[in-house]
Amino acid sequence: MKFNKFFFIKPNRFDIIIIDDLHSKLFNILLKNKKFIVIPIRNSIPIIIDYKFILSLFHLIIKFKFNFKKIKKNYLSLIFKFIKTKKIFTFYENTDRINLLKKVYPYINFYTFPNGLRVPKYNYKHDNLISWGSIDLEIDKNILSKSNNYHILGSLRLLNYKELYPSKFVKTIDILYISSFSTITKTDNKNIYSIHKYLRPTELKILKILSSLNNSKKYRIKILMKNLLNDTDFKKEYLYLKNFFSDEQILTKKNYYDSYKFIEKSKITISLLSALGIECLSLNTRILLGFTLNEFKKLAKTWDALKYYEKYLNSLICLKLIDTNHIVNKINLLNKLTDKEYLEAINKSKYFYSTKPEKKKFIKIIYEN
């Protein structure tokens, strides 16, 4: 692993400590009048500005005989000898360093916020898991890593969006497809790569079908890019999508909130295996999801959680086949429903996968102890 920089911290006491700077700005909505600090741990080394820390670090290195993995695993525990708090927030779900911190500092309340679909490949417990829906408890029971507490509050990312954009948008798009483009390799992340191995050929099929439907002029179809404008893979994804759609039909985004705006502007959104597709349930927008596709049956062998993501989805919003007639029939069926009929149909799915986030509930649960 390459470390790009050092992050210097003065010994202090904080109301909240946020571990990992990835997406950390999403926490600002919960931090009014709170003294907090964000500690980056990906490609950064946090350093305490205190000579006692240097001595303690030296002892840690000697204790583990220069074993990098053991030093890395225990490094955060050393950091927290010099900074104090009663609450820790993090999006970093798949690291046992957080679990170790809880064992060393049991008086701290740890809040883990999943920021997408879960691929739990660990055997440790979280302290407080901020769930999008009740499905998380069922997933964890079956992988023997049940957390201490589950709080069904919904997506923090979506909460931020609704606070900024409470009003709905006019529906100007007939069909919106959420791109799943990825260049991730087996070396980058073995678990995520195993999912995209099945996802790529399936997406190719649906892009060809949507391109054909678009050429028929029956639908106004747009493709929502996965990568942001400044992302490394933006150009690669854009050029790939250009094989199927024109510039005007490919939607680019400057930030993640743009995704929600485009979804709310669409009459029907199609997503294969994405957290954004699940969040459509909270937005009450009409969605077709690919979790139940035959093409993903083999994927369930490597991604245990898949069977739970398809278990409570109403058949109305599920794609079974990547077939033109099947997709068109599903689209027509959704279009015929009244808003009341659709909301009644997805009510159970919302409870299990993407409950509506409310700021008051977040604040109450997180600060009640």
Secondary structure, DSSP 8 states (H G I E B T S, - for coil): ----EEEEE--EE-SEEEE--TTGGGGGGG-TT--EEEE--SSEEEEESSHHHHHHHHHHHHHTTT-HHHHHHHHHHHHTTTEE-SEEEES--S-HHHHHHHHH-TTSEEEE---SS---------SEEEESSTHHHHHHHHTT---SEEEE---HHHHHHHHH--S-----EEEEEE-------TTT-HHHHHHHHHHHHHHHHHHHHHHHHHHTTSS-EEEE-SS-TTSTTHHHHHHHHTTTS-GGGEE--SSTHHHHHHHHTEEEEEESS-HHHHHTTTTT-EEEE-TT-GGGTGGGGT-TTHHHHHHT--GGGB-----HHHHHHHHHHHHHS-HHHHHHHHHHHHHHH-----HHHHHHHHH--
